[in-house]
Amino acid sequence: MPQPSAVRAAGRGAGRCGGRRGVRLAAAACVLVAVAACGAVAPEPAGSSVTAQPAPLAPPTATVQSGAVTPSCDPVPGWTCEQSARFAAVETKLDALPGPDGHIAVSFTDRGTGRTWTAGDVTHPGWTASTIKLAIAADLLDGDRSGRSALSGADRADMDAMLHSSDNKATDRLWTRHGGDDMLARFRERYGMGGLAFQPGFTAETYWGYVKCTTADLASLGRHVLERTDPADREYLVSALRGVADNQRWGVWAAGADQRPGNKNGWSQERDSYGEHWVTDTVGFAGPDERDVVAIMYQVPPGGTLDDGVHAVSDVAALLYGAPVPAPVTIPEPDG
């Protein structure tokens, strides 16, 4: 997708698992049990002879070998130790990414508990690339259902192509017929995308391809799709995101097939004050009943490649689910 861009100032997220705090050894010494009792003894019957015997030593307690000790874990409040360890692995991954120009942020929401964990500055604005197409699709479906803007058969075919293969020409046609500033305003108001803003200076009129938002905005969009759209529209969108073409089988997709993920990805080469750079963004869901919403935005540093960006966000998604890294992905053509 021909658009501009922003980068990673790799901030660190909410809590981490604390990792290994030092193995606690259960040092075991032999415990001696005292024997003789003090004080008077009742007199024995005549003719009897009682000889006091000391109590035997208690056997030594078992010694715990260091190799058998399970490391302690300081879980992130509200999360299991296992998930907290995964969060720590993500933060280690982010720490290893190049800087200083560039920016990556992660949002992970468990819809079952309502808890959200983040890493990096999720309020940092970055180029949306084609992730904005998910918002366009949700708005088109809502407009058709409410009677605001009816969708033709051609419109629906374009929407399918926009979500499946991230088709730019199909998106352009939909934007021309149904878009503009009013559409962006609805994204901010209805989808909770308060940081969304058109970036002037590239086109004479507002255009979907020159928009920035935040990682928190994408996470809010993902929750809206799963929780507040009409059930039939939700079913369509979930199915579309699960059935994306090969050029979008990365990002949240790297959670693994057993998590039944779905995503809308965005990738483009952009220019900001610090130079030209790639953008690789992903928003989607994974887990039973689409339980988790995942959003990752990576404004790759200048000098980085599309491959670098795709692998980075995909490895983050894989680590969130304990999947092996480097994650197996499909690198898209540089046009999305």
C-alpha positions in Angstrom: 0.0 0.0 0.0 1.6 3.3 -1.0 1.7 5.3 2.2 3.9 7.1 4.7 5.2 5.9 8.1 6.5 6.2 11.8 8.9 4.1 14.0 9.8 2.2 17.2 11.1 3.8 20.3 11.0 0.4 21.9 9.3 1.2 25.3 8.7 -1.6 27.6 5.3 -2.9 28.6 3.4 -3.3 31.8 4.8 -6.0 34.1 7.0 -9.0 33.2 7.3 -12.4 34.8 10.4 -11.5 36.8 11.9 -14.7 35.4 14.2 -16.6 37.7 14.8 -15.0 41.0 17.3 -17.5 42.2 16.4 -21.1 43.0 15.4 -21.6 46.5 17.1 -24.8 47.9 15.3 -26.6 50.6 18.5 -27.2 52.7 17.9 -30.1 54.9 19.9 -30.9 57.9 19.4 -34.0 60.1 16.9 -33.0 62.8 17.6 -34.6 66.2 14.6 -35.3 68.4 15.1 -34.8 72.1 14.6 -37.8 74.3 14.4 -38.0 78.0 11.5 -36.4 79.9 12.2 -34.3 82.9 10.3 -34.4 86.2 9.0 -37.0 88.6 8.0 -40.5 87.5 5.2 -42.3 89.2 6.3 -45.1 91.5 6.3 -48.6 90.0 4.7 -51.5 91.8 6.9 -53.4 94.2 9.2 -56.0 92.6 9.1 -54.4 89.2 12.2 -52.8 87.7 11.9 -50.2 85.0 15.0 -49.0 83.1 14.5 -45.7 81.3 15.6 -45.9 77.7 16.4 -42.9 75.6 14.1 -42.3 72.6 15.7 -43.2 69.3 17.0 -40.5 66.9 14.5 -39.4 64.3 15.6 -40.3 60.8 17.0 -37.4 58.8 14.6 -35.4 56.6 14.9 -35.9 52.9 17.4 -33.7 51.2 16.1 -31.8 48.1 18.6 -31.7 45.3 18.9 -28.4 43.4 18.0 -30.0 40.1 14.6 -30.9 41.4 13.6 -27.4 42.5 11.1 -25.5 40.4 12.1 -21.9 39.8 9.8 -19.4 41.4 7.7 -17.0 39.3 6.4 -13.5 40.0 3.4 -13.4 37.7 2.0 -10.2 36.2 -1.0 -9.4 38.4 -4.1 -11.1 37.0 -2.2 -13.4 34.7 -0.9 -16.9 35.1 2.8 -17.7 35.6 2.9 -19.3 32.2 1.4 -16.3 30.4 3.6 -14.0 32.4 6.7 -15.9 31.2 5.5 -15.5 27.6 5.1 -11.7 28.2 8.7 -11.7 29.5 9.8 -13.4 26.4 8.1 -10.8 24.2 9.8 -8.0 26.1 13.2 -9.7 25.6 12.4 -9.8 21.9 11.5 -6.1 21.8 14.7 -5.3 23.7 16.7 -7.0 20.9 15.2 -5.0 18.1 17.4 -2.3 16.6 17.0 1.4 17.4 16.9 4.2 18.1 14.7 5.3 15.2 11.7 2.9 15.0 8.8 2.0 17.2 7.0 -1.2 18.2 4.1 -1.7 20.6 2.0 -4.7 21.5 -1.5 -5.0 23.0 -2.9 -8.4 24.2 -6.4 -8.5 25.6 -8.1 -11.6 27.2 -11.7 -10.9 26.5 -12.7 -13.6 29.0 -11.3 -11.6 31.9 -11.2 -8.1 30.3 -7.5 -7.7 31.2 -5.1 -6.1 28.8 -1.3 -6.4 28.8 0.9 -4.0 26.7 4.5 -3.6 25.8 5.9 -0.4 24.3 4.0 2.8 24.0 0.6 1.8 22.7 -0.4 5.5 22.4 2.4 6.3 19.9 0.9 7.2 16.5 2.1 5.1 13.6 1.0 4.5 10.0 -1.9 2.2 9.8 -1.0 0.8 6.4 -3.8 -1.6 5.4 -5.0 -2.5 8.9 -7.5 0.5 8.4 -9.3 -1.8 5.9 -10.8 -3.7 8.7 -12.4 -0.5 10.0 -13.6 0.3 6.5 -15.2 -3.2 6.2 -16.9 -2.9 9.6 -18.3 0.5 8.7 -19.6 -0.6 5.3 -21.5 -3.5 6.9 -22.9 -1.2 9.6 -23.9 1.4 6.9 -25.7 -1.2 4.8 -27.5 -2.7 7.8 -28.7 0.7 9.1 -29.6 2.0 5.6 -27.0 4.7 5.6 -25.2 3.5 2.5 -26.4 0.3 0.7 -23.8 -2.1 -0.6 -24.1 -3.4 -4.1 -23.0 -6.8 -5.3 -19.8 -5.1 -6.7 -19.2 -3.5 -3.3 -19.4 -6.8 -1.5 -17.0 -8.4 -4.0 -14.6 -5.5 -3.5 -14.9 -5.9 0.3 -14.1 -9.6 0.0 -10.9 -8.7 -2.0 -10.0 -6.0 0.4 -10.0 -8.3 3.4 -8.7 -11.5 1.6 -5.7 -10.2 -0.2 -5.6 -6.6 1.0 -6.5 -5.4 -2.5 -5.8 -1.7 -2.8 -7.8 -1.0 -5.9 -10.9 -2.6 -4.4 -10.3 -0.4 -1.3 -10.0 2.7 -3.5 -13.4 2.0 -5.1 -15.1 1.5 -1.8 -13.5 4.6 -0.3 -14.7 6.7 -3.3 -18.2 5.5 -3.1 -18.6 5.3 0.7 -15.7 7.1 2.4 -14.2 10.4 3.3 -13.8 12.3 6.5 -17.2 11.1 7.7 -15.9 7.5 7.7 -12.8 8.4 9.7 -15.0 10.3 12.2 -17.1 7.2 12.7 -14.0 5.1 13.4 -13.0 7.5 16.1 -16.5 7.7 17.7 -17.8 4.2 17.3 -14.7 2.0 17.3 -12.8 3.9 20.0 -10.0 4.9 17.7 -9.3 8.3 19.3 -5.8 8.6 18.0 -6.8 8.1 14.3 -5.9 11.0 12.1 -5.4 11.7 8.4 -2.0 12.9 7.5 -2.1 15.9 5.1 0.5 16.8 2.6 0.4 13.7 0.4 -3.0 14.0 -1.3 -5.3 16.9 -1.9 -8.2 15.1 -0.3 -8.6 12.7 2.7 -7.5 9.3 1.7 -7.4 5.9 3.6 -3.8 5.3 2.6 -2.4 8.3 4.6 -3.7 7.7 8.1 -2.0 7.2 11.4 -3.4 5.6 14.6 -2.1 3.9 17.7 -1.7 0.3 18.8 -4.4 1.0 21.4 -6.7 2.1 18.5 -6.2 -1.1 16.6 -6.9 -3.1 19.8 -10.1 -1.2 20.3 -11.1 -1.8 16.7 -10.5 -5.6 17.2 -12.7 -5.7 20.2 -15.5 -3.7 18.5 -15.5 -6.2 15.6 -15.8 -9.2 18.0 -18.1 -7.7 20.6 -20.3 -4.9 19.1 -21.0 -5.7 15.5 -24.2 -7.4 14.4 -23.8 -11.2 14.8 -24.1 -11.9 11.1 -21.5 -9.2 10.3 -19.3 -10.5 13.0 -19.5 -14.0 11.5 -18.6 -12.6 8.1 -15.6 -10.7 9.4 -14.2 -13.5 11.6 -14.5 -15.9 8.6 -12.8 -13.4 6.3 -9.9 -12.8 8.7 -9.4 -16.5 9.2 -9.4 -17.1 5.5 -6.9 -14.5 4.3 -4.6 -15.1 1.4 -1.0 -16.1 1.7 0.2 -12.5 1.7 -1.4 -12.0 5.1 -0.3 -15.3 6.8 2.0 -13.6 9.3 1.5 -11.4 12.3 -1.2 -12.7 14.5 -1.4 -15.6 12.2 1.9 -16.9 13.8 -0.1 -17.7 17.0 -0.4 -21.1 15.4 -3.2 -23.1 13.7 -4.4 -24.6 17.0 -5.3 -21.1 18.1 -7.5 -20.6 15.0 -6.2 -17.0 14.4 -7.5 -14.4 12.0 -5.9 -11.1 11.1 -5.8 -8.0 9.0 -2.3 -7.0 8.2 -0.7 -3.8 6.8 2.7 -3.3 5.3 4.1 -0.3 3.4 7.1 1.9 2.9 6.7 5.3 4.4 8.6 8.5 5.1 8.9 10.4 8.4 11.2 13.1 9.7 13.9 10.5 10.5 13.8 8.9 7.0 12.2 6.3 4.9 11.2 3.1 6.5 8.9 0.1 6.4 5.7 -0.5 8.4 4.4 -3.9 9.4 1.2 -3.9 11.5 -1.2 -6.7 12.5 -4.5 -6.8 14.3 -6.6 -9.9 14.9 -7.8 -12.6 17.3 -6.7 -16.0 18.5 -7.7 -18.6 21.0 -11.0 -20.4 21.7 -14.0 -18.4 20.6 -11.7 -15.6 19.5 -11.0 -15.0 23.1 -7.8 -12.9 22.6 -7.4 -9.6 20.7 -3.9 -8.9 19.6 -2.6 -5.7 18.0 1.0 -5.1 17.1 2.4 -2.0 15.2 6.0 -1.9 14.1 7.4 1.2 12.5 10.6 -0.4 11.3 13.8 1.7 11.7 15.4 3.2 8.5 17.6 0.6 7.0 15.4 -2.2 8.1 13.6 -4.4 5.5 10.1 -5.7 5.0 11.3 -9.1 6.0 12.7 -7.7 9.2 9.3 -6.2 10.1 7.2 -9.2 9.1 9.4 -11.6 11.2 9.5 -9.2 14.2 5.7 -8.9 14.6 5.2 -12.6 13.8 7.7 -13.7 16.4 6.0 -11.5 19.0 2.7 -13.1 18.2 4.2 -16.6 18.4 5.8 -15.8 21.8 2.5 -14.7 23.2 1.2 -18.2 22.6 4.3 -20.2 23.4 4.8 -21.1 19.8 8.3 -21.8 18.4 10.3 -18.9 16.9 11.3 -17.9 14.4 7.7 -18.3 13.3 7.1 -19.7 9.8 5.6 -16.9 7.8 4.9 -15.8 4.2 6.6 -12.6 3.2 4.2 -10.5 1.1 5.1 -8.6 -2.0 5.9 -5.0 -1.1 2.5 -3.5 -2.1 0.1 -4.0 0.7 
